Amino acid sequence: MSRAPSKIYRYHVANLQELQLALGHTGRLARIEIASKDPQKGLRSLLRLYSFLVGAWIETRLRKLLHEEFGFTEAERNQIEKKSSQLDQWKETVDLAFRKHHKITKAPLDERNLGVAHAARRAALHDVLSNELRILIEIRYKLAHGQWVYPFNSEGDAVEPDKFQLINKENLQSLQFKYSLAEHLADAVHDLVVSPATFERDFESHFKRLYQVRTNLVTKDYEKYKASLILNREKSRATRTKK
């Protein structure tokens, strides 16, 4: 029998919706800057804001997932929240979701206990978290504290070179792909823990989309994306001039 969602869950839903609106607006402004060749030199600031918002979305999506009506128990939430970093909390969430789905309490989450397909999917989710999404999860705190150009270490006495390089490599296209990856990952874990029937129905489609976005991150040329935005703007302006 269905129950009304908790207040905490509804609050997380509202926060998530507002973040999604902010991401849409910020992405639109960034595309305008790219298309107009960034005359005000504001693109970097918009990309930092977009990065921060994606990181905030990832954190809020985890909180929403932990408070789903038919999802994790209070004890399981506590187990996840005891992890010291948000990255580790996400990894623990993935593992607990697979344990709940397969009714595995303590046995290793390997091919023998999960089956080859599910073991591969679990590995893929961990890989996405450790690679594509790690920088956005970890940089959010630094961006929130104004470290928009030079991210400092925890002591605040030196720049972290790896994060400096990673955050400066991001562009709007890569950030949009990573946002999409986070959505697919969260949807897969949601269905795994909350709705096993839905997960089995959508099993392949979840991961086909996940793998396609990972491929796009590697193969899609940002310069072509940028050129297409500039060309579309120029065509639009030429059409308006003729009128």
C-alpha positions as CSV (number, residue, x, y, z in Angstrom):
1,M,0.0,0.0,0.0
2,S,1.4,3.4,-1.0
3,R,2.3,5.9,1.6
4,A,2.7,9.7,1.3
5,P,6.3,10.7,0.7
6,S,8.2,12.0,3.7
7,K,8.7,15.7,4.2
8,I,12.5,15.2,3.8
9,Y,12.0,13.4,0.5
10,R,9.7,16.2,-0.8
11,Y,12.3,18.8,0.2
12,H,15.0,17.0,-1.8
13,V,12.7,16.8,-4.8
14,A,12.1,20.5,-4.6
15,N,15.8,21.3,-4.3
16,L,16.5,19.0,-7.3
17,Q,13.9,20.7,-9.5
18,E,15.4,24.1,-8.7
19,L,18.9,22.9,-9.5
20,Q,17.7,21.5,-12.8
21,L,16.2,24.9,-13.7
22,A,19.4,26.6,-12.8
23,L,21.4,24.2,-14.9
24,G,19.1,24.8,-17.9
25,H,19.5,28.6,-17.6
26,T,23.2,28.4,-17.1
27,G,23.7,26.1,-20.0
28,R,21.7,28.4,-22.2
29,L,23.8,31.4,-21.2
30,A,27.0,29.4,-21.8
31,R,25.8,28.4,-25.3
32,I,25.1,32.1,-26.1
33,E,28.6,33.1,-25.0
34,I,30.2,30.3,-27.1
35,A,28.0,31.3,-30.2
36,S,29.0,34.9,-29.8
37,K,32.7,34.0,-29.4
38,D,32.8,35.0,-25.7
39,P,33.1,38.8,-26.2
40,Q,32.8,39.6,-22.4
41,K,35.1,36.7,-21.4
42,G,32.3,35.4,-19.2
43,L,32.4,31.8,-20.5
44,R,34.8,30.5,-17.9
45,S,32.7,31.8,-15.0
46,L,29.6,30.2,-16.5
47,L,31.4,26.9,-16.8
48,R,32.5,27.1,-13.2
49,L,28.9,27.8,-12.2
50,Y,27.7,24.9,-14.4
51,S,30.3,22.6,-12.8
52,F,29.2,23.7,-9.3
53,L,25.5,23.1,-10.2
54,V,26.2,19.6,-11.6
55,G,28.1,18.8,-8.4
56,A,25.2,20.1,-6.3
57,W,22.8,18.1,-8.4
58,I,24.8,14.9,-7.9
59,E,24.8,15.4,-4.1
60,T,21.1,16.3,-3.9
61,R,20.2,13.3,-6.2
62,L,21.9,11.0,-3.7
63,R,20.0,12.5,-0.8
64,K,16.7,12.0,-2.7
65,L,17.7,8.4,-3.5
66,L,18.4,7.7,0.1
67,H,15.0,8.9,1.1
68,E,12.9,7.1,-1.5
69,E,9.7,5.6,0.1
70,F,10.4,2.0,-0.7
71,G,14.2,2.2,-0.9
72,F,16.8,2.2,1.8
73,T,16.1,1.6,5.5
74,E,17.3,4.0,8.2
75,A,20.1,1.6,9.1
76,E,21.2,1.4,5.5
77,R,21.1,5.2,5.1
78,N,23.3,5.5,8.2
79,Q,25.7,3.0,6.8
80,I,26.0,5.0,3.6
81,E,26.3,8.4,5.4
82,K,29.1,7.1,7.6
83,K,31.4,7.1,4.6
84,S,33.7,10.1,4.8
85,S,33.4,11.4,1.3
86,Q,30.5,11.9,-1.1
87,L,32.2,9.7,-3.7
88,D,32.5,6.8,-1.2
89,Q,28.8,7.4,-0.2
90,W,27.8,7.0,-3.9
91,K,29.9,3.8,-4.2
92,E,28.4,2.4,-1.0
93,T,24.9,3.3,-2.4
94,V,25.6,1.4,-5.6
95,D,26.8,-1.7,-3.6
96,L,23.9,-1.7,-1.2
97,A,21.5,-1.4,-4.1
98,F,23.0,-4.5,-5.7
99,R,22.9,-6.3,-2.4
100,K,19.3,-5.5,-1.9
101,H,18.4,-6.5,-5.4
102,H,20.2,-9.8,-5.2
103,K,19.5,-10.4,-1.5
104,I,23.2,-10.7,-0.8
105,T,24.1,-9.8,2.8
106,K,27.8,-10.3,3.1
107,A,29.1,-12.3,0.2
108,P,31.4,-10.6,-2.3
109,L,29.7,-8.7,-5.1
110,D,31.4,-10.7,-7.9
111,E,30.4,-12.6,-11.0
112,R,29.6,-15.7,-9.1
113,N,27.1,-14.0,-6.8
114,L,25.8,-11.3,-9.2
115,G,26.0,-13.0,-12.5
116,V,28.3,-11.8,-15.3
117,A,25.9,-9.1,-16.6
118,H,25.2,-7.5,-13.2
119,A,28.8,-7.7,-12.1
120,A,29.8,-5.8,-15.3
121,R,27.1,-3.2,-14.7
122,R,28.2,-2.7,-11.1
123,A,31.8,-2.3,-12.3
124,A,30.7,0.2,-14.9
125,L,28.9,2.4,-12.3
126,H,31.9,2.4,-10.0
127,D,34.1,3.3,-13.0
128,V,31.9,6.2,-13.9
129,L,32.0,7.5,-10.4
130,S,35.8,7.1,-10.0
131,N,36.6,8.7,-13.4
132,E,34.1,10.9,-15.2
133,L,32.1,12.1,-12.1
134,R,34.9,12.3,-9.5
135,I,36.1,15.7,-10.4
136,L,32.6,17.2,-10.3
137,I,31.9,15.6,-7.0
138,E,35.1,16.7,-5.4
139,I,35.4,20.2,-7.0
140,R,31.9,21.3,-5.8
141,Y,33.2,22.1,-2.3
142,K,36.1,24.1,-3.6
143,L,33.9,26.1,-6.0
144,A,31.5,26.8,-3.2
145,H,34.4,28.4,-1.3
146,G,35.4,30.7,-4.2
147,Q,38.3,28.6,-5.6
148,W,37.1,29.2,-9.2
149,V,40.6,29.4,-10.7
150,Y,43.0,27.8,-8.3
151,P,41.6,24.9,-6.2
152,F,43.6,24.6,-2.9
153,N,44.5,21.5,-0.9
154,S,42.7,20.9,2.5
155,E,45.4,22.9,4.4
156,G,44.9,25.9,2.1
157,D,48.6,26.4,1.5
158,A,49.0,24.9,-2.0
159,V,47.1,24.5,-5.3
160,E,46.0,20.9,-6.1
161,P,47.6,20.5,-9.6
162,D,45.4,17.5,-10.6
163,K,42.2,19.3,-9.9
164,F,43.5,22.5,-11.5
165,Q,44.2,20.6,-14.7
166,L,41.0,18.6,-14.6
167,I,38.6,21.5,-14.0
168,N,40.4,23.6,-16.7
169,K,40.0,20.8,-19.2
170,E,36.2,20.9,-18.9
171,N,34.1,22.6,-21.6
172,L,30.3,23.0,-21.9
173,Q,29.9,19.8,-24.0
174,S,31.9,17.6,-21.6
175,L,30.0,19.0,-18.6
176,Q,26.7,18.4,-20.3
177,F,27.8,14.8,-21.0
178,K,28.8,14.3,-17.4
179,Y,25.5,15.7,-16.2
180,S,23.8,13.1,-18.4
181,L,26.0,10.4,-17.1
182,A,25.0,11.3,-13.5
183,E,21.3,11.1,-14.5
184,H,21.7,7.7,-16.1
185,L,23.7,6.4,-13.1
186,A,21.1,7.7,-10.6
187,D,18.2,6.3,-12.6
188,A,19.8,2.8,-12.8
189,V,20.5,2.7,-9.0
190,H,17.0,4.1,-8.3
191,D,15.3,1.3,-10.3
192,L,17.7,-1.3,-8.8
193,V,16.8,-0.5,-5.2
194,V,13.2,0.9,-5.4
195,S,11.6,-0.9,-8.3
196,P,13.3,-4.2,-9.2
197,A,10.6,-5.0,-11.8
198,T,11.3,-1.6,-13.6
199,F,15.0,-2.3,-13.4
200,E,14.7,-5.6,-15.1
201,R,12.5,-4.1,-17.8
202,D,14.9,-1.1,-18.4
203,F,18.1,-3.0,-17.6
204,E,19.6,-2.8,-21.1
205,S,18.4,0.7,-21.9
206,H,19.9,2.2,-18.8
207,F,23.3,1.0,-19.6
208,K,23.2,1.5,-23.4
209,R,22.6,5.2,-22.7
210,L,25.3,5.2,-20.1
211,Y,27.8,3.6,-22.4
212,Q,26.8,5.9,-25.3
213,V,27.4,9.0,-23.3
214,R,30.8,7.7,-22.1
215,T,31.7,7.1,-25.8
216,N,30.5,10.6,-26.7
217,L,32.8,12.1,-24.1
218,V,35.8,10.6,-25.9
219,T,34.7,10.9,-29.5
220,K,32.7,14.1,-29.8
221,D,34.9,17.0,-30.9
222,Y,34.3,20.2,-28.9
223,E,35.6,22.4,-31.7
224,K,32.9,21.1,-34.0
225,Y,30.3,21.7,-31.3
226,K,31.6,25.2,-30.8
227,A,31.7,25.9,-34.6
228,S,28.1,24.7,-35.0
229,L,26.9,27.1,-32.3
230,I,28.7,30.0,-33.9
231,L,27.4,29.0,-37.4
232,N,23.8,28.7,-36.2
233,R,24.0,32.2,-34.6
234,E,25.4,33.7,-37.8
235,K,22.7,32.1,-39.9
236,S,20.0,33.3,-37.5
237,R,21.4,36.9,-37.6
238,A,21.6,36.8,-41.4
239,T,18.0,35.7,-41.6
240,R,16.8,38.5,-39.3
241,T,18.8,41.0,-41.3
242,K,17.1,40.0,-44.6
243,K,13.7,40.6,-43.0
